[in-house]
Amino acid sequence: MNGDFLIHGRIFDSEDSLLEASKIIQSLSWNPKIIRGHYFEPKNESLIKQLIGRKNIRGLVPLNWARHSGLIGMGANPLDFYVTHYMKYFPEYYLNQDCLFMPFWALKIALFKNQIFKHLYYSDKLFIKPDNGFKTFTGFSVSKKEWDKEISFLSPANEDCLVLVSSHKEILHEWRFWVFDNEVVTYSSYSWEEQEEKEPEDYIINHAKMIATQVKHLKDFTLDLCLIKGNYYPKVVEINCITTSGTYKCDLSKLIAAIINKN
């Protein structure tokens, strides 16, 4: 065996997909290690200590697992997945290009809230998400009427987190593309319960390929694109770390082979 390949159930759509991934890894002469639960459980903490610093390790695991085991993503820096770092490469295609950035605590101050509402006067609902790629909290849309109540529900631990605020966009469909060496290797519909599987048209795939070449500071990443009302060309929702992103219905053989083949 060439090394260990960690796979966590939370990354896959189903148990069948997890077992399929295990078989693919084994067929490529790597040792699949199926892991479950939180990284801080005693059995998992022990495993992580064994993995730190090893070169012959790959994985598809949740973000906290990746951060504590060194699997954050094939040479990528966590800062690479901050909106403020990557949106400069495709500003005209970024979904939330009308955004403002500010510390989370400012959302609770009337002076700043009024400035936000004035800047985004044309949208009854606003979208809020963390600047970072660590999912400090899940991005959400909120009406201006419900602003104070919804903000109060978020953890005080977010106080100093930089956040993005933009107008709400109605997404018609979303896809994830897996990019290696700035080339699209595989893709899938983004899995929402209310959203049906839909193959991207050629122009959407070509658009993803074009954007993949514009991200100069990264070679390997996931690229989420969506279609919104009133726009023919897709917009970039976000880019993120390959090793921590859900696989949905992508071609697992292509994805796993590409991860293994990275130095």
NORUR-V887175 format. One record per helix or strand. SS is the DSSP state (2 for helix, 1 for strand). FROM is the first residue (numbers start at 1). TO is the last residue. Records with the same first field share a line. If there is no record, write none. Layout:
BEGIN
SS: FROM-TO / FROM-TO
END
This chain:
BEGIN
1: 4-8 / 31-35 / 57-60 / 94-94 / 100-103 / 125-130 / 140-143 / 162-167 / 171-180 / 183-189 / 221-228 / 235-240
2: 9-11 / 15-27 / 42-51 / 63-69 / 78-81 / 83-89 / 91-93 / 104-108 / 110-119 / 147-153 / 156-158 / 202-214 / 242-244 / 252-261
END
